[in-house]
Amino acid sequence: MQDTIKVIGFDADDTLWVNEPYFQEVERQFCQIMKPYLDEEETSKELFKTEMQNLEIYGYGAKGFILATIETALRVTDGKITSEELNLIIKTGKTLMTMPIQLLDGVEQVLQQLQGKYKLILATKGDLLDQERKLKKSGLIGYFHHIEIMSDKHENNYKKLLAHLDIQPEEFLMVGNSIKSDILPVINIGAKAIHVPFEVTWQHETHHELSENHDFITVSSIAEILKLV
C-alpha cells in the first residue's frame, strides 16, 4: 500500500475525536423534555425523520440537529409545547457548540509519525464554523497540509478533492470510521481506505450492504495504520 500513497486523508468526528456520544446525550435529554408528550422511542424516531427530511436544506452538524429538535417538538405536540420547554431544548442543543474536544487514543502519535512521510489532509463533513472550531480546539491543525470540509461525502466530492490535490486515486488513502462516508465512496473511485470503527455510529451512517468485492482494511485502533503505511 505504501508504495503508491502520497496523500492520507483523515475523517474528523469519531475518527480523530469523540463526537457521536455528545449528540446521543443531547438526544437523550431532548427525549426527557418531550416525555409529557411522547415516549422516548417515538421521540427518537420522529427526530430522525426530521433530520433526514432536512439534510438537503441544513446539511450535517450541530446546527441542523438543534433545528431538527425544535421542529420535531413543535410538530409532535401540534404547537402545544411551552416556551419554557423550547428554551430548554435550545439550551441543551447549544451545548454541542461548546463541547470539549477529546482526542481518541493514539491519534496525535499517528499524525506525528506520518507527518513528513506523506501529505496529511483533513477530509470531513458538517457545518463549516463548527468543524473549524473543533479543529482549532483539537490542537491538530498543524499536522494537516489541507483542510476540506465537505457538505457531503459522495464519490464526486472525493473526485473533486483529488483533482484539487492534483493526485491520482491510487495515490490517496482515506482513514475514517464511517463505511458509508469514508470508505465506500473512496474505494469506488479507485483509491484506498482504512476503516477504524468507533464504538457508536449515527443511524444515518450505518451501512449493511457490503459485498466481498469491497476491498478495504479494518483495524481495531488508529495506531494500527502505522503498520500498513
C-alpha positions as CSV (number, residue, x, y, z in Angstrom):
1,M,0.0,0.0,0.0
2,Q,2.7,2.5,1.0
3,D,4.4,2.2,-2.4
4,T,1.9,4.4,-4.2
5,I,0.3,6.5,-1.5
6,K,1.2,10.2,-1.4
7,V,-1.7,11.7,0.5
8,I,-3.5,10.4,3.5
9,G,-6.9,11.8,4.4
10,F,-8.4,11.6,7.8
11,D,-12.0,12.0,8.8
12,A,-12.6,14.1,11.9
13,D,-15.6,13.2,14.0
14,D,-15.3,9.9,15.8
15,T,-12.0,9.2,13.9
16,L,-9.8,11.8,15.5
17,W,-12.0,12.9,18.3
18,V,-15.2,11.9,20.1
19,N,-18.4,13.3,18.6
20,E,-21.4,11.0,18.3
21,P,-21.7,10.3,22.1
22,Y,-22.3,14.0,22.7
23,F,-25.1,14.0,20.1
24,Q,-26.6,10.9,21.7
25,E,-26.5,12.6,25.1
26,V,-28.3,15.7,23.8
27,E,-30.9,13.5,22.1
28,R,-31.4,11.6,25.4
29,Q,-32.0,14.9,27.2
30,F,-34.4,16.1,24.4
31,C,-36.4,12.9,24.8
32,Q,-36.7,13.5,28.5
33,I,-38.0,17.0,27.9
34,M,-40.5,15.6,25.4
35,K,-41.8,12.8,27.8
36,P,-45.0,14.6,28.7
37,Y,-46.0,14.4,25.0
38,L,-44.4,11.3,23.6
39,D,-42.3,8.3,24.8
40,E,-38.6,8.3,24.3
41,E,-38.5,5.7,21.5
42,E,-41.1,7.5,19.4
43,T,-39.5,10.8,20.0
44,S,-36.2,9.5,18.7
45,K,-37.9,8.1,15.6
46,E,-39.6,11.4,14.9
47,L,-36.4,13.3,15.5
48,F,-34.5,11.1,13.0
49,K,-37.3,11.5,10.5
50,T,-37.0,15.3,10.8
51,E,-33.2,15.1,10.4
52,M,-33.5,13.1,7.2
53,Q,-36.1,15.4,5.7
54,N,-33.9,18.4,6.4
55,L,-30.5,17.1,5.3
56,E,-30.6,18.7,1.9
57,I,-31.6,22.1,3.5
58,Y,-29.3,22.2,6.6
59,G,-26.7,19.6,5.8
60,Y,-24.8,17.8,8.6
61,G,-23.7,19.2,12.0
62,A,-24.9,20.6,15.3
63,K,-26.9,23.5,14.0
64,G,-29.0,21.3,11.8
65,F,-29.5,18.9,14.7
66,I,-30.7,21.7,17.0
67,L,-33.1,23.0,14.4
68,A,-34.4,19.4,14.0
69,T,-35.1,19.1,17.7
70,I,-37.1,22.3,17.7
71,E,-39.1,21.4,14.6
72,T,-39.8,17.9,15.9
73,A,-41.0,19.3,19.3
74,L,-43.4,21.7,17.5
75,R,-44.7,19.1,15.1
76,V,-45.4,16.2,17.5
77,T,-47.0,18.5,20.1
78,D,-49.1,20.4,17.5
79,G,-47.5,23.5,18.7
80,K,-48.6,22.9,22.3
81,I,-45.0,22.7,23.7
82,T,-44.4,25.5,26.2
83,S,-41.9,28.4,25.6
84,E,-40.0,27.2,28.7
85,E,-39.6,23.7,27.2
86,L,-38.5,25.1,23.9
87,N,-35.9,27.3,25.6
88,L,-34.6,24.2,27.5
89,I,-34.4,22.3,24.2
90,I,-32.4,25.1,22.6
91,K,-30.1,25.5,25.7
92,T,-29.5,21.8,25.7
93,G,-28.7,21.7,22.0
94,K,-26.3,24.6,22.2
95,T,-24.1,22.6,24.5
96,L,-23.0,20.8,21.3
97,M,-21.3,24.0,20.2
98,T,-19.1,24.2,23.3
99,M,-18.4,20.5,23.9
100,P,-14.8,19.6,24.9
101,I,-12.6,18.0,22.3
102,Q,-11.5,14.6,23.4
103,L,-8.9,13.1,21.1
104,L,-9.1,9.4,20.6
105,D,-6.3,7.2,21.8
106,G,-3.2,7.3,19.6
107,V,-4.3,10.0,17.2
108,E,-1.6,12.6,17.8
109,Q,1.2,9.9,17.9
110,V,0.0,8.6,14.5
111,L,-0.1,12.1,12.9
112,Q,3.4,12.8,14.3
113,Q,4.8,9.7,12.8
114,L,3.2,10.2,9.4
115,Q,3.8,13.9,9.0
116,G,6.7,14.4,6.6
117,K,6.4,11.0,5.1
118,Y,3.0,11.8,3.5
119,K,0.9,14.9,2.9
120,L,-1.8,14.7,5.5
121,I,-5.2,16.2,4.9
122,L,-8.4,16.5,7.0
123,A,-11.5,15.5,4.9
124,T,-14.7,15.8,6.9
125,K,-18.2,16.9,6.5
126,G,-20.5,19.1,8.6
127,D,-21.1,22.7,9.5
128,L,-18.1,24.9,8.4
129,L,-17.9,27.0,11.6
130,D,-18.5,24.1,13.9
131,Q,-15.8,21.9,12.3
132,E,-13.3,24.8,12.2
133,R,-14.0,25.4,15.9
134,K,-13.4,21.7,16.8
135,L,-10.3,21.5,14.7
136,K,-8.8,24.6,16.3
137,K,-9.6,23.3,19.8
138,S,-8.2,19.9,19.0
139,G,-4.6,21.3,18.6
140,L,-4.2,19.1,15.5
141,I,-4.4,21.7,12.8
142,G,-0.6,22.0,12.3
143,Y,-0.4,18.4,11.1
144,F,-2.5,19.0,8.0
145,H,-1.4,20.2,4.6
146,H,-5.0,20.8,3.5
147,I,-8.4,21.1,5.3
148,E,-11.5,20.0,3.3
149,I,-14.9,20.5,4.9
150,M,-17.5,19.0,2.6
151,S,-21.2,19.3,2.5
152,D,-21.4,15.6,2.0
153,K,-19.1,12.7,1.1
154,H,-20.1,11.2,-2.2
155,E,-17.8,9.9,-4.9
156,N,-18.0,13.2,-6.8
157,N,-16.9,15.1,-3.6
158,Y,-13.8,12.9,-3.4
159,K,-13.1,13.2,-7.1
160,K,-13.1,17.0,-6.8
161,L,-10.8,16.7,-3.8
162,L,-8.3,14.6,-5.6
163,A,-8.4,17.0,-8.6
164,H,-7.7,19.9,-6.3
165,L,-4.8,18.0,-4.7
166,D,-3.6,17.0,-8.2
167,I,-3.2,13.4,-7.4
168,Q,-4.5,10.1,-8.9
169,P,-6.9,7.9,-7.0
170,E,-4.2,5.2,-6.4
171,E,-2.1,7.9,-4.6
172,F,-4.8,8.6,-2.0
173,L,-5.6,6.8,1.2
174,M,-8.7,7.7,3.4
175,V,-8.9,6.8,7.1
176,G,-12.3,7.0,8.8
177,N,-14.9,5.4,11.0
178,S,-17.9,5.5,8.6
179,I,-18.1,2.8,5.9
180,K,-20.8,4.8,4.2
181,S,-19.0,8.1,4.1
182,D,-15.3,7.4,4.5
183,I,-14.8,4.0,2.9
184,L,-17.2,3.0,0.1
185,P,-17.1,6.3,-2.0
186,V,-13.3,6.2,-1.8
187,I,-12.7,2.7,-3.0
188,N,-15.4,3.1,-5.6
189,I,-13.2,5.8,-7.3
190,G,-10.1,3.6,-7.2
191,A,-8.5,5.0,-4.1
192,K,-7.6,3.1,-0.9
193,A,-9.3,3.2,2.5
194,I,-8.8,2.0,6.1
195,H,-11.8,1.6,8.3
196,V,-11.3,2.5,12.0
197,P,-14.7,1.6,13.7
198,F,-15.9,3.8,16.6
199,E,-17.9,2.5,19.5
200,V,-21.2,4.1,18.3
201,T,-22.3,5.2,14.9
202,W,-25.1,7.6,13.9
203,Q,-28.0,5.7,12.4
204,H,-27.7,7.5,9.1
205,E,-24.1,6.4,8.7
206,T,-24.7,2.7,9.2
207,H,-24.3,0.5,6.2
208,H,-25.5,-3.0,5.9
209,E,-24.9,-3.9,2.3
210,L,-21.3,-4.9,1.9
211,S,-20.2,-7.5,-0.6
212,E,-16.9,-9.4,-0.8
213,N,-15.9,-7.2,-3.7
214,H,-15.3,-4.2,-1.4
215,D,-11.6,-4.1,-0.8
216,F,-10.6,-2.2,2.3
217,I,-8.9,-2.9,5.6
218,T,-10.5,-2.7,9.0
219,V,-8.3,-2.0,12.1
220,S,-9.2,-2.0,15.7
221,S,-7.4,1.3,16.5
222,I,-5.9,4.1,14.6
223,A,-2.5,3.2,15.8
224,E,-2.6,0.1,13.7
225,I,-2.4,2.0,10.5
226,L,1.3,2.7,11.1
227,K,1.9,-1.0,10.3
228,L,0.2,-0.6,7.0
229,V,1.7,2.6,5.6
